[in-house]
Amino acid sequence: MVAIMTGMHTVPPPTRRPLRQLLAASVGNAVEWYDWYAYTFLATYIAGQVFPKSADSSLVPLLSTFAVFAVGFFMRPVGGLLMGAVADRRGRRSALTVTILLMGGSSLLVGLTPTYAAAGLLAPVVLVLARLLQGLSVGGEFAASTTFLVESAGPGRRGLFSSFQYVSTTLGQLLASGVAALLVNTLAEDRMDSWGWRVPFVLGAVLSLAGFWIRRGAEETRSAEQARAPRPGLFEALRRHPRESLLIGGITAGGTLAYYTWTSYLPTYAELTAGVAKSDALLAGTVSLAFFALLQPVGGMLSDRFGRRPPLLFFGLGFALLSVPLLHALRDSFAVLLLVQCAGMVLLTGFTSISAAVNAEVFPPRVRAAGIGFPYSLTVALFGGTAPYVGTLFEELGRPGIFPWYVAVLCLLSSLVYLRLPETAHRELAR
């Protein structure tokens, strides 16, 4: 295999089977995120079964459920660091096979969590443990799959390949939303409460085995030169590249808050603030997610041609200006909710379609996976993972109108980072 010399780095040609690489990354990633998001869509059912009810407020169990959702996010930086280190030391494919097995096991644990009525405090303890393991898996998944996808791309196609990170993430989320909507609309409420909410998690464990099998046949993207080099230390990326680590945080902060608000929390937000029916909220979320998935390759290809900075600014400034009017426009109407969600998806594509490419282009290959994984996952934990909890807490405090301003301000701050971001779309990616 003839290598291309670029400065001090050796850049091998792209992988021989790019479509197989996309399939390995995308199918596994979709299964990972299906397991992760099933929890979000079924939060109201889990709340009633796993947490004790409060005489003071009906929102207390839901707040507890979203608190566990946030706790899972705080294991993601640990997963990003540990699995990123595995990807940098042992190869991207090895890390990807570990993360999907870990996700399958933790998803099964959620499905088998006992109720509070049956096991008392053991029920929330088991749920927290399962979410911690899921957080570990998802943090490692992003670090490894981001690196794997972008390194598999040919010249001028990193944005396109990058977009499949969120195509597959969205397909996993779409599947979770679809399964939840199907169960809600076909099972009686008492059956959904008693056992129906467990079905998606057991299904996720089975799907994880299929993803594991597909990933075992993928081609390793770490170069032979990197494989022969001394193994990087666990914290080497943070020690040697502090500026790049901070840059990842600034790029991600507004994007992750907007992403989790629009793709995960908005159905619940619409139920709480606008009185939208639960079935309508789930259906609108499912339709808008399908629309969102279709947009991702378009955004990726545009960034390959025109650069990374224009779409990032389109996203950041768009949300800074429109978050408040869009969220305030919500009414007890399926059509209005769907319109608000789809409008946000268009803006969000400017970030999601290229975030994997932008992140990978920041770090050198020796510490690329761990360098991306820890700061990205920490930022997601701080701002994305807490979005449902913060939004629900504002509702509990009687100030739901503050939340849209919170989204707008953080997106504006990220836009300031995008303005100073060096353009990397047309540079060679060292491997």
C-alpha positions in Angstrom: 0.0 0.0 0.0 1.6 3.2 -1.1 1.6 6.0 1.5 1.3 9.7 0.9 3.8 11.8 2.8 2.4 15.0 4.4 4.9 17.0 6.5 6.0 14.8 9.3 3.1 12.4 9.0 2.5 9.4 6.9 -1.0 9.4 5.4 -2.1 6.0 4.0 -4.7 5.9 1.3 -8.4 5.5 2.3 -9.6 2.1 3.2 -10.3 -0.4 0.4 -13.9 -1.0 1.5 -15.4 2.4 2.3 -19.0 1.2 2.2 -18.3 -1.7 4.5 -16.6 0.8 6.9 -19.7 3.0 6.8 -21.9 0.0 7.5 -19.7 -1.2 10.4 -19.7 2.2 12.0 -23.3 3.2 11.3 -25.1 -0.1 12.2 -23.2 -0.4 15.5 -23.6 3.3 16.3 -27.4 3.1 15.5 -27.8 0.2 17.9 -25.7 2.0 20.6 -27.9 5.1 20.4 -31.1 3.1 20.1 -30.3 1.7 23.6 -29.3 5.1 24.9 -32.4 7.0 23.7 -35.0 4.4 24.5 -34.6 5.6 28.1 -35.5 9.2 27.2 -38.6 8.3 25.2 -39.9 6.0 28.0 -38.9 8.3 30.9 -42.4 8.9 32.1 -43.1 5.2 32.4 -39.8 4.4 34.1 -40.5 7.2 36.6 -43.8 5.7 37.7 -42.4 2.2 38.2 -38.8 2.7 39.6 -39.1 5.8 41.8 -41.4 6.5 44.8 -44.3 8.9 44.2 -44.3 12.2 46.1 -47.4 13.6 47.7 -46.2 17.2 47.0 -45.6 17.0 43.3 -46.3 14.7 40.4 -43.1 15.9 38.7 -40.8 14.5 41.4 -40.5 10.9 39.9 -39.9 12.4 36.4 -37.3 14.7 37.8 -35.6 11.7 39.4 -35.7 9.9 36.1 -34.1 12.8 34.3 -31.5 13.1 37.1 -30.5 9.5 36.4 -30.4 10.4 32.7 -27.9 13.2 33.6 -25.9 10.8 35.8 -25.4 8.5 32.8 -23.9 11.5 30.9 -21.3 12.1 33.6 -19.8 8.6 32.9 -19.4 9.6 29.2 -16.1 11.5 29.8 -14.7 8.4 31.6 -15.8 6.3 28.7 -14.4 8.8 26.2 -11.1 8.7 28.0 -10.8 5.0 28.6 -12.2 3.7 25.3 -10.4 6.5 23.4 -7.2 5.3 24.9 -8.1 1.7 23.8 -8.7 3.0 20.3 -5.4 4.9 20.2 -3.4 2.0 21.7 -5.2 -1.1 20.4 -7.0 0.2 17.3 -10.3 1.7 16.5 -12.0 -1.6 15.7 -11.1 -3.1 19.1 -12.7 -0.2 20.9 -15.8 -0.3 18.8 -16.4 -4.0 19.6 -16.0 -3.4 23.3 -18.4 -0.5 23.4 -21.3 -2.3 21.7 -21.0 -5.3 24.0 -21.1 -3.0 27.0 -24.1 -1.2 25.7 -26.0 -4.5 25.1 -25.4 -5.7 28.6 -26.4 -2.4 30.2 -29.6 -2.2 28.1 -30.6 -5.6 29.2 -30.0 -4.5 32.8 -32.4 -1.6 32.3 -35.0 -4.0 30.9 -34.7 -6.2 34.0 -34.8 -3.4 36.6 -37.2 -4.3 39.4 -40.0 -1.9 40.3 -39.9 0.2 43.5 -43.0 -1.6 44.7 -41.2 -4.9 44.4 -37.6 -4.1 45.5 -37.7 -0.7 47.2 -34.5 1.3 47.0 -32.8 -1.5 45.1 -34.8 -0.5 42.0 -33.3 3.0 41.5 -29.9 1.6 42.4 -30.0 -1.0 39.6 -31.3 1.7 37.2 -28.4 4.1 38.1 -25.9 1.3 37.6 -27.3 0.4 34.2 -27.2 4.1 33.1 -23.6 4.4 34.4 -22.6 1.5 32.2 -24.5 3.0 29.2 -22.7 6.3 29.7 -19.4 4.5 29.7 -20.3 2.8 26.5 -21.6 5.9 24.7 -18.7 8.0 25.7 -16.3 5.5 24.2 -18.5 5.0 21.2 -18.3 8.6 20.1 -14.5 8.7 20.5 -13.9 5.5 18.6 -16.6 5.8 15.9 -15.8 9.5 15.1 -12.1 8.6 14.5 -13.0 5.5 12.6 -15.4 7.2 10.3 -13.3 10.2 9.4 -10.1 8.1 8.9 -12.1 5.8 6.6 -13.0 8.7 4.2 -11.3 9.4 0.9 -9.9 12.9 -0.1 -12.6 15.6 0.0 -15.2 13.2 1.6 -14.5 13.6 5.4 -17.6 15.8 5.8 -19.8 13.3 4.0 -18.4 10.4 6.1 -18.7 12.5 9.2 -22.4 13.1 8.6 -23.1 9.3 9.0 -22.2 9.7 12.7 -25.5 11.5 13.2 -27.3 9.6 10.4 -26.8 6.5 12.4 -27.3 8.2 15.7 -30.6 9.5 14.4 -31.6 6.2 13.0 -31.0 4.7 16.4 -33.0 7.4 18.0 -35.7 7.1 15.3 -36.0 3.4 16.0 -36.3 4.0 19.7 -38.9 6.7 19.2 -40.8 4.5 16.7 -40.8 1.4 19.0 -42.0 3.6 21.9 -44.7 5.2 19.8 -45.8 1.8 18.6 -46.0 0.4 22.1 -47.9 3.5 23.4 -50.4 3.3 20.7 -51.1 -0.4 20.8 -50.8 -1.4 24.4 -53.3 -0.4 27.1 -51.9 2.1 29.6 -51.8 -0.5 32.5 -49.8 -2.9 30.3 -47.4 -0.2 29.2 -46.8 0.7 32.8 -46.3 -2.8 34.0 -44.2 -4.5 31.3 -44.5 -2.7 27.9 -41.7 -0.2 28.7 -39.2 -3.0 29.2 -39.6 -4.4 25.7 -37.4 -1.9 23.9 -34.4 -2.5 26.2 -34.5 -6.3 25.8 -34.7 -5.7 22.0 -31.7 -3.4 22.2 -29.6 -6.1 23.9 -30.4 -8.5 21.0 -29.6 -5.9 18.4 -26.2 -5.2 20.1 -25.1 -8.8 19.3 -25.8 -8.1 15.6 -23.8 -4.9 15.7 -20.9 -6.7 17.3 -20.8 -9.3 14.5 -20.8 -6.6 11.8 -18.0 -4.7 13.5 -15.7 -7.6 13.8 -15.4 -7.7 10.0 -14.4 -4.0 9.7 -11.0 -2.8 8.5 -8.7 -1.1 11.0 -8.0 2.6 10.2 -5.1 3.2 12.5 -2.0 3.3 10.4 0.8 0.7 10.8 3.1 3.6 11.7 0.9 4.5 14.6 0.5 0.9 15.7 4.3 0.6 15.9 4.7 3.9 17.8 5.0 3.9 21.6 1.6 3.8 23.3 0.3 7.2 24.4 -0.4 7.9 28.0 -3.9 8.0 29.3 -3.8 11.8 29.8 -1.4 12.6 27.1 -3.9 14.4 24.9 -4.9 16.7 27.8 -1.3 17.4 28.8 0.1 18.1 25.4 -2.9 19.6 23.7 -4.8 21.7 26.2 -5.8 24.3 23.7 -7.3 21.7 21.4 -9.2 20.2 24.3 -10.7 23.6 25.2 -11.5 24.1 21.5 -13.5 20.9 21.4 -15.5 22.1 24.4 -16.3 25.4 22.9 -17.3 23.9 19.6 -19.6 21.4 21.3 -21.3 23.3 24.1 -24.1 25.1 22.1 -24.5 22.1 19.7 -25.0 19.5 22.4 -27.6 21.6 24.3 -29.5 22.4 21.1 -29.3 18.8 19.9 -30.6 17.2 23.1 -33.3 19.9 23.5 -34.6 19.3 20.0 -34.2 15.6 19.5 -34.8 14.2 23.0 -36.4 16.7 25.4 -38.8 18.6 23.1 -41.6 16.0 23.2 -41.6 16.1 27.0 -41.2 19.9 27.0 -44.2 20.2 24.7 -46.3 18.0 27.1 -45.3 20.0 30.1 -45.6 23.6 28.8 -48.1 23.3 25.9 -50.3 20.4 26.9 -49.5 18.4 23.8 -50.8 14.8 24.1 -48.1 12.2 24.7 -48.9 10.2 21.6 -48.8 13.3 19.4 -45.5 14.4 20.9 -43.9 11.0 20.2 -45.2 10.9 16.7 -44.0 14.5 15.9 -40.6 13.5 17.3 -40.4 10.4 15.1 -41.4 12.3 11.9 -38.9 15.1 12.5 -36.1 12.7 13.3 -36.6 11.0 9.9 -36.4 14.4 8.3 -33.2 15.2 10.3 -31.5 12.0 9.1 -32.1 12.9 5.5 -30.5 16.3 6.0 -27.1 15.0 7.4 -25.3 13.9 4.2 -26.4 17.1 2.5 -24.8 19.1 5.3 -21.6 17.0 5.1 -21.2 17.4 1.4 -21.7 21.1 1.5 -19.0 21.4 4.2 -16.6 19.4 2.0 -17.1 22.0 -0.7 -17.5 25.3 1.2 -15.7 24.6 4.5 -16.6 23.8 8.1 -17.1 27.3 9.4 -20.1 28.5 7.3 -22.5 25.7 8.5 -21.3 26.0 12.1 -22.2 29.7 12.0 -25.5 28.9 10.3 -26.3 26.7 13.2 -25.0 28.8 16.1 -26.4 32.2 15.0 -29.6 30.6 13.9 -30.3 29.1 17.3 -29.2 32.2 19.1 -31.8 34.2 17.2 -34.6 31.6 16.8 -34.6 29.4 19.9 -36.8 31.7 22.0 -39.5 32.4 19.3 -39.6 28.7 18.2 -40.0 27.3 21.7 -42.5 30.1 22.7 -44.5 29.2 19.5 -45.5 25.7 20.9 -49.2 25.2 21.2 -51.4 22.2 21.9 -51.1 21.3 18.3 -49.4 18.4 16.5 -48.8 20.5 13.4 -47.2 23.4 15.3 -45.0 21.0 17.3 -43.9 19.3 14.1 -43.1 22.6 12.4 -41.0 23.8 15.4 -39.1 20.5 15.5 -38.3 20.5 11.8 -37.2 24.1 11.7 -34.8 23.4 14.5 -33.6 20.3 12.7 -32.6 22.4 9.7 -30.5 24.7 11.8 -29.1 21.8 13.9 -27.7 20.1 10.7 -25.1 22.8 10.5 -23.5 21.4 13.6 -24.3 17.7 13.6 -23.4 16.8 10.0 -19.8 17.9 10.5 -19.0 17.7 14.2 -17.1 14.4 13.8 -15.0 15.8 11.0 -14.3 19.1 12.9 -13.3 17.2 16.0 -11.0 14.7 14.2 -9.3 17.5 12.3 -8.3 19.2 15.6 -6.1 16.4 17.0 -3.1 14.5 15.7 -3.5 10.7 15.0 -1.5 9.5 18.0 -4.1 10.8 20.5 -7.0 11.5 18.3 -9.6 9.2 19.8 -8.8 10.0 23.5 -8.3 13.6 22.6 -11.8 13.9 21.1 -13.5 11.6 23.6 -12.8 13.2 27.0 -13.5 17.0 26.3 -16.4 16.2 24.0 -18.1 13.9 26.4 -17.5 16.2 29.4 -19.1 19.1 27.5 -22.0 16.9 26.5 -22.4 15.8 30.1 -22.4 19.4 31.4 -24.8 20.9 28.8 -26.5 18.1 26.8 -27.1 15.6 29.5 -28.6 18.1 31.8 -30.9 19.7 29.3 -34.0 17.6 30.2 -33.4 18.1 33.9 -32.9 21.9 33.6 -36.0 22.3 31.4 -38.1 20.2 33.8 -36.7 22.1 36.8 -37.7 25.4 35.3 -41.2 24.1 34.8 -41.3 22.9 38.4 -40.2 26.3 39.6 -42.9 28.0 37.5 -40.4 29.7 35.1 -40.5 27.6 31.9 -39.8 30.7 29.8 -36.2 30.9 31.0 -35.2 27.6 29.3 -35.3 28.9 25.7 -33.1 31.8 26.6 -30.6 29.4 28.1 -30.4 27.6 24.8 -30.0 30.8 22.8 -27.2 32.2 25.0 -25.1 29.1 24.9 -25.5 28.8 21.1 -24.3 32.4 20.8 -21.2 31.7 22.9 -20.3 28.7 20.7 -20.8 31.0 17.6 -18.0 33.2 18.9 -15.7 30.1 18.9 -16.8 29.2 15.3 -15.8 32.7 14.2 -12.2 32.1 15.2 -12.0 28.5 14.2 -9.3 27.7 11.6 -10.6 26.2 8.4 -9.6 22.5 8.1 -11.9 21.1 5.4 -9.3 21.0 2.7 -6.3 19.9 4.7 -4.9 16.4 4.5 -5.8 14.3 7.6 -2.7 12.6 9.0 -3.1 8.9 10.0 
